[in-house]
Amino acid sequence: MRTEGPEEIIRKLYSHMQEQGMHPWIGIKSIIQQDFLRAVSECDFVENITLQGGGALHFVYGSPRISVNLDFVHQLSDISYIINEIKPKFIKYVRDSLNVTPDLYLSKAGEKFLRLKLDVKLGKIQFISSKVELYKVASYTGTWKPLIQIPTCEVFVESQLEILSDKFVAGLERIKRGFFKMRDIYDIWYLLKCSPPDRFLDKELNKNKLLDYNVSFKKSSIKEIIIELSKPEQIDILNASLKGYLPLKDLDKVEPEEMIGVVIDFFEKYGEGI
């Protein structure tokens, strides 16, 4: 366990994150998330819980963008089993990292969706929380991968190809509700340009994902996404959505028009491949 008090730890972390041009609290979330992944790696159920999304990109595939939450798919019947096994391990690692005792609890439960909350109180007023969301659907490409910052620690994670397919389906689902998650633009661009999968498209995988998440495919949805992303104001919106979630050295390399163009091309080609 660290010898500094929580207030001193948070002061140093906040200062470090501000120097990098990032939201101070996002660094704390990243530490909490990594400690959760370290705990998961030691659990008996680790092969039945597969990391996906922005958390997988950041902790396994090297994306500099820190994700607000962790997302998993799982095939477990008893969530209490997860909590009971992982909680003491998670508490140990957070105590080692931040010298505080965290809390982990179930905050939402449905037939196919579960949400855990990771709560840490740093000092008298500082309170940081991160969500862990678990979807009871299949993982088609789950495999062991080490964490970038802790190579001795391995978790089960989706392949880059499967994460791309997830992003495609999520885009279709969200555009029905009238919006597109802008940080997904960075994630898709990063996958295609910095950590490309072994192949661009798997038609069968996409069809399975649409069924798993109960999303219907319509060509009109692709057109709506393209229209939405082609709006001139999206350049500023993308910049604003990434500010504080990327180190300045990486944010300075962001070219919004190029990124948006890559993502539009991605949706067009994936739409043709259904």
RAJO-V581366 format. One record per backbone hydrogen bond with DSSP energy under -0.5 kcal/mol. NH is the residue of the N-H (numbers start at 1). CO is the residue of the C=O. If there is no record, write none. Layout:
nh: <NH/NH>
co: <CO/CO>
//
This chain:
nh: <2/9/10/11/12/13/14/15/16/17/18/19/20/21/22/23/26/27/27/28/29/30/31/32/33/34/35/36/37/38/39/40/41/42/42/43/46/48/49/50/51/51/52/55/56/57/58/59/60/61/63/66/70/71/72/73/74/75/79/81/82/83/84/85/86/87/88/89/90/91/92/93/94/95/96/97/98/99/99/100/102/103/105/107/107/108/110/114/115/116/117/118/119/119/120/122/122/123/126/128/130/132/133/134/135/136/137/143/145/147/147/148/153/154/155/157/158/163/164/165/166/167/168/169/170/171/172/173/174/175/176/177/177/178/179/182/184/185/186/187/188/189/190/191/192/193/194/195/206/207/208/209/210/211/212/213/214/215/218/221/222/223/224/225/226/227/228/229/230/231/234/235/237/238/239/240/241/242/243/244/244/245/246/248/250/251/252/253/254/256/259/260/261/262/263/264/265/266/267/268/269/270/271/272/273/274>
co: <95/5/6/7/8/9/10/11/12/13/14/15/16/18/17/244/23/23/24/24/25/26/27/28/29/30/31/32/33/34/35/36/37/38/39/40/43/45/46/73/49/156/71/52/52/53/54/55/56/56/57/245/131/52/133/50/135/48/77/78/78/79/80/81/82/83/84/85/86/87/88/89/90/91/92/93/94/94/95/94/100/119/117/105/115/115/113/134/108/132/105/130/103/117/128/120/126/121/122/120/118/116/70/114/72/112/135/157/155/150/153/59/150/152/145/143/51/159/160/161/162/163/164/165/166/167/168/169/170/171/172/173/174/175/174/180/181/182/182/183/184/185/186/187/188/189/190/190/202/203/204/205/206/207/208/209/211/210/216/218/218/219/220/221/222/223/224/225/226/228/231/232/233/234/235/236/237/238/239/21/246/242/242/20/247/247/248/250/251/254/255/256/257/258/259/260/261/262/263/264/265/266/267/268/269/271>
//
